[in-house]
Amino acid sequence: MKPQKTKFQIKVVENIRTLSNWTINPWRRYSIALILILLGYLLGSSLGMVSAVLELMDPVSALLSVIFIELFIKLRRRLRFNRTNKIIVLLLDSFRIGLFYGFFTESLKLL
C-alpha cells in the first residue's frame, strides 16, 4: 500500500523546488551556504559551551555530537546521486562543516 500524500508533504516538496529555482544564481547559493555555515558554527559552539559549563556528561554529549554529524553524512550519501537534490546536499554540507568547526574551536578552548 502506497502512503497518502498530505498537504504538508506537498508543501515541503514545493518549497524545496522553489528554493532550488531561487538558488540558480551562484551568489544566492553561496550566500545561503555561508549563512548555514555560520548557523552550524553557532550551534556547535553553543552546544560545546553548555556542555563544558555544566560539566555534565561530557562523553555522552560528545557521542551525541558525533552521531549527529554521522547522520548528516549518511543522509548526504543518499542524496548525492540525485541531481535534483543538489541544493539540499549543499545545505547539509554547509551546516555540517559549520557544526564541526564550532565543535573543534570549542574543544581548543577547553584545553
C-alpha positions in Angstrom: 0.0 0.0 0.0 1.4 3.4 -1.0 1.4 6.2 1.6 -1.0 9.0 1.1 0.4 12.4 0.1 -0.6 15.0 2.6 -0.8 18.8 2.1 2.3 19.2 4.3 4.4 16.8 2.1 3.3 18.6 -1.0 4.2 22.0 0.5 7.6 20.7 1.6 8.3 19.5 -2.0 7.1 22.8 -3.4 9.3 24.8 -1.1 12.4 22.7 -2.0 11.7 23.3 -5.7 11.2 27.0 -5.1 14.5 27.2 -3.2 16.2 25.2 -5.9 14.9 27.6 -8.6 15.8 30.6 -6.4 19.4 29.4 -5.9 20.2 29.0 -9.6 22.1 32.3 -9.2 25.5 31.4 -7.8 25.6 34.4 -5.4 22.4 33.3 -3.8 23.6 29.8 -3.5 26.9 30.9 -1.8 25.1 33.3 0.5 22.7 30.6 1.7 25.7 28.2 2.2 27.6 30.9 4.2 24.5 31.5 6.4 24.2 27.8 7.1 28.0 27.5 7.9 27.6 30.4 10.4 24.4 28.8 11.9 26.2 25.5 12.2 29.1 27.2 13.9 26.8 29.0 16.3 25.0 25.7 17.2 28.3 23.8 17.5 30.0 26.3 19.7 26.8 26.8 21.9 26.5 23.0 22.5 30.1 22.7 23.3 29.9 25.7 25.7 26.8 24.5 27.5 28.3 21.0 28.0 31.6 22.5 29.3 30.0 25.0 31.7 27.6 22.5 33.3 30.3 19.8 33.4 27.6 17.2 32.9 28.1 14.1 30.8 30.9 15.3 28.5 31.4 11.9 27.0 27.7 11.5 26.3 27.4 14.9 24.7 30.5 14.1 22.6 28.9 10.8 21.5 25.7 12.6 20.6 27.6 15.2 18.6 29.4 12.5 16.6 26.2 10.6 16.0 24.5 13.9 14.8 27.4 14.6 12.3 27.4 10.9 11.1 23.7 11.1 10.4 24.3 14.1 8.2 27.0 12.1 6.3 24.6 9.2 5.8 21.9 11.5 4.6 24.4 13.1 2.2 25.3 9.7 0.7 21.7 9.0 -0.1 21.1 12.4 -1.8 24.3 12.9 -3.7 23.5 10.9 -6.8 20.2 12.6 -7.5 20.8 15.9 -9.4 17.5 17.4 -8.2 18.7 17.3 -4.6 21.9 19.3 -5.3 20.9 22.3 -3.2 19.9 20.0 -0.3 23.4 18.4 -0.4 25.0 21.8 -0.4 22.9 23.0 2.5 23.6 19.8 4.5 27.3 20.0 3.8 27.5 23.7 4.8 25.7 23.1 8.1 27.8 20.1 8.8 31.0 22.0 8.2 29.9 24.8 10.4 28.8 22.4 13.2 32.1 20.6 13.0 34.1 23.8 13.1 32.1 25.0 16.1 32.9 21.8 18.0 36.5 22.0 17.0 37.0 25.6 18.2 35.2 24.8 21.5 37.5 21.8 22.0 40.5 24.0 21.6 39.1 26.5 24.2 38.8 23.7 26.7 42.4 22.6 26.5 
